[in-house]
Amino acid sequence: MIRPPVLLERAAARAFLRLPSPLLRRMAGPAVKSPEGYELDVQIQALLWLMKATGEPPTEQGTLAVARERMDRSGSTLDVHDVRDVVTVDRQIGGATGPLRARLYVPRGVADPSPGLIYFHGGGFVLGSLDSHDGLCRALASRARLVVVSVDYRLAPEHPFPAPAEDGVAATRWVLTHATGLGLDPSAVAVGGDSAGGNLSAVVSQTMRDEALRPAFQLLIYPATDLTRSLPSHKLFREGFLLPESTIDWFLDAYAPERSTHTDPRASPLFAADVARVPQAMVVTAGFDPLRDEGDAYAAKLRAAGVPVEHLCVPSMVHGFMSMAGAVRESDKTLERIVRSLRTALRR
């Protein structure tokens, strides 16, 4: 059950973003443009203004427990919350070293067996949970008419690299092996995730590409593919766009403190020598995201290897925008694009 303070916060934020665009523009100030000429969405710019005005603390401020609770709360503030045709079941599935929690999202009346999506949440390998991405998973299940299996993989710093990657591979193998019992068609199951979850999905796809049971599709939403952070977007958007450099530093210090691991393909899938034969992909990036260039580079690497790729850069958006589809118009439009791609890729 969502607590009353969270409901009030959600209602206030959504009401604010429903204000007419000219009024949001007056509050947010002149339009912000990237060096490429992308213009920041006015709803996003107004949201950034509101966060600054209300003193929203940086993610890394305070204890780890506080940061995780804040992530779970913020994840539900602007997500899709009115999905009524999806039944959820919490259960355990197999991980690399023991059982993992998972949540199944089953649309009422969906075919049995159904196409499926194994979903890995974002959160820098440190934050995030089944609850932080509950709204997005419900929306994907409902609109794409498939069963979503959201995986609660182990997090750093308690479980640093490569534990989350190992859990991602183990969980995917377990779901595909037990697909029939979960109501899934094992030949039509995708892997997907956002940010850190996009990283894990890419690693899973590389690791399992030659296995008899493997994902049929990979959905990579603003994926982290290069932990060296060597590409220009990390400098262009290091402050002021929801994922500042200080927060990324904090994530990497917890997840992969040894810099020598940052070029390991299990940490940075962009560094894989060969990505041929991985499943077809949709790669979604955002114009004002420090992770933009590494996502773009990974899409290009897949295409150069002969992998069918749909690359969608949403130029007006910031990192994390897919968790805002309940209030930000461009986020909802992108969700519909993702849904169409999933339905096309997984049709039987």
GILINSUL-V509327 format. One record per backbone hydrogen bond with DSSP energy under -1.0 kcal/mol. CO is the residue of the C=O (numbers start at 1). NH is the residue of the N-H. Records with the same first field share a line. If there is no record, write none. Layout:
CO = NH, NH
//
This chain:
3 = 7
4 = 8
5 = 9
6 = 10
7 = 11
8 = 12
9 = 13
10 = 14
11 = 15
12 = 16
13 = 17
14 = 18
16 = 19
20 = 24
21 = 25
22 = 26
23 = 27
24 = 28
25 = 29
32 = 40
34 = 37
38 = 34
41 = 45
42 = 46
43 = 47
44 = 48
45 = 49
46 = 50
47 = 51
48 = 52
49 = 53
50 = 54
51 = 56
58 = 61
63 = 67
64 = 68
65 = 69
66 = 70
67 = 71
68 = 72
69 = 73
70 = 74
71 = 75
78 = 326
85 = 108
87 = 106
89 = 104
91 = 102
93 = 100
98 = 95
100 = 93
101 = 152
102 = 91
103 = 150
104 = 89
105 = 148
106 = 87
107 = 110
114 = 185
115 = 147
116 = 190
117 = 149
118 = 192
119 = 151
123 = 126, 127
125 = 156
131 = 134
133 = 137
134 = 138
135 = 139
136 = 140
137 = 141
138 = 142
139 = 143
140 = 144
141 = 146
147 = 117
148 = 105
149 = 119
150 = 103
151 = 153
155 = 159
160 = 163
162 = 166
163 = 167
164 = 168
165 = 169
166 = 170
167 = 171
168 = 172
169 = 173
170 = 174
171 = 175
172 = 176
173 = 177
174 = 178
178 = 182
179 = 184
180 = 183
183 = 114
185 = 188
188 = 116
189 = 216
190 = 118
191 = 219
192 = 120
193 = 221
194 = 197
195 = 199, 224
196 = 200
197 = 201
198 = 202
199 = 203
200 = 204
201 = 205
202 = 206
203 = 207
204 = 208
208 = 211
217 = 191
218 = 282
219 = 193
220 = 284
221 = 195
225 = 270
226 = 229
231 = 234
232 = 235, 236
233 = 237
238 = 245
244 = 248
245 = 249
246 = 250
247 = 251
248 = 252
249 = 253
250 = 254
251 = 255
252 = 256
255 = 161
258 = 261
259 = 262
261 = 264
264 = 267, 268
268 = 271
269 = 272
275 = 278
280 = 218
281 = 310
282 = 220
283 = 312
284 = 222
285 = 314
286 = 289
289 = 292
291 = 295
292 = 296
293 = 297
294 = 298
295 = 299
296 = 300
297 = 301
298 = 302
299 = 303
300 = 304
301 = 305
302 = 307
303 = 306
308 = 281
310 = 283
312 = 285
314 = 287, 317
316 = 41
317 = 288
318 = 321
320 = 323
321 = 324
324 = 327, 328
328 = 332
329 = 333
330 = 334
331 = 335
332 = 336
333 = 337
334 = 338
335 = 339
336 = 340
337 = 341
338 = 342
339 = 343
340 = 344
341 = 345
342 = 346
//
